[in-house]
């Protein structure tokens, strides 16, 4: 009786704390309980990292800002400790400036901007703001490179009527798989000079446009894709068509910028960011999050006490991680219900949960096929290993190696066949796959193949149920914006943990006793 009272008190305490904090955020801070009540927004965070001198010294950083963040008054804020911060305007261009007299060690500076999903991309045609007409710059090519570039430009001009069609012709030729010999030589040269295809293609195209008499310069954008994690700035090309400056993606030359895919952060040919002073190894990365709550509402949450604000005061890169971390308890709850209430057998607790997390990033049908192929192939290799009479730890390590090789082979084969989903196989937890193969082989040997297949099938079934539950938009919203509700979930799990009655699957097994 005493244990039941303690259990009831614990459950009531957890429910009161979690429900009370959620009620406070809803009633006092105005955070809605239903997803979609407020308009969705994109949260883009620019993060500048660098290594300051160990002895400490003066450091300043400059970040070019998108004009929409200042001119249109959309949500913006800076996150930095120990720095003087201000926004500078020069000829219609804005830049955030951070300065400090003494900083040492690893440094990180943040700038966040939040804007509606339907906002323009920032890459709309823009009239020339300087005096006179823009002039194409000399790309500085010479010798064989200059001759090759002139031939490429001449061919593109022969099928072009204006700067817009010339842009399409040049970048179509540059991106072509079966590119001409001249383009191949130029691409190889530029990749060696600027490093990598993503940098070489825009640089080469800009020089060819200038050589053709069309003023062109570099611009930078951010791809509005949450799954990309921390991403490097996307290099875009800005060119003058005789009336306005236009921005296009060199990877998709025939299309105008899609505001739902790319947000233009910097244009005008200036430096995207600079770090001066006693600092080195500077780098800029962007993190994109689809926010269901406007930045102004989140600011109110961040200013609240610790238990209220929870993860909203963290940088966007860390918030992006927690959007998945908070789903793990929900998956564990599904496993508890399916095992203790329904009676579905699974291979452990974490395997279905981690598999469900991987399925959130992979199309469900492709994910299930890849999982089945790896488990089947890995199990066959595991039976071969069993003939060597190895000990448990070396055997599991061997399974890890085999799973790694299988994932590599499957990725390469998928890529060669044009199946892009196969490249996402690395999202599967490698250690869990190896341990699943090991456990399944042991059950196969001890209890028979039927039991092994039933348990793996049950794990897969529970993983799919957890995936369907965790992919519900309202569930994701409550888990991230009301993480204190996990305390209520904990109370429910504790209650289920004390349940010792029949499972639903056992009612079918023992139905003859009921008739008797």
Buried (B, 14 or more C-beta within 10 A) or exposed (E): EEEEEEBEEBBEEBBEBBBEBBEBBBEEBEBBBEBEEBEBBBBBBBBBBBBBBEEBBBBBBBBBBBBBBBEEEBBBBBBBEEBEBEBEEEEEBBBBBBBBEEBBEEBEBBBBBBBEEEBEBBBBEBEEEEEEEBEBBEBEBEEEBEEBBBBBBEBBBEEBEEBBBBBBBBBBBBBEEEBBEBBEBBBEBBBEEBEEEBBBBBBBBBBBBBBBEBBBBBBBBBBBEEEBEBBBBBBBBBBBBEEEBBBBBBBBBEEBBEBEBBBBBBBBBBEBBBBEBBBEEBEBBBBBBEBBBBBEBBEBBBEBEEEBBBBBBBBBBEBBEBBBBBBBBBBBBBBBBBBBBBBBBBBBBBBBBBBBBBBBEBEEEBBBBBBEBBBEBBBEBBEEBEEEEEEEEEBBEBBBEBBBEBBEEBBEEBEEEEBEBBBBBEBBBBEBBBBBBBBBBBBBEEEEEEBBEBBBEBBBBBBBBBBBBBBEEEBBBBBBBBBBBBBBBBBBBEEBEEEEEEBEEEEEEEEEEEEE
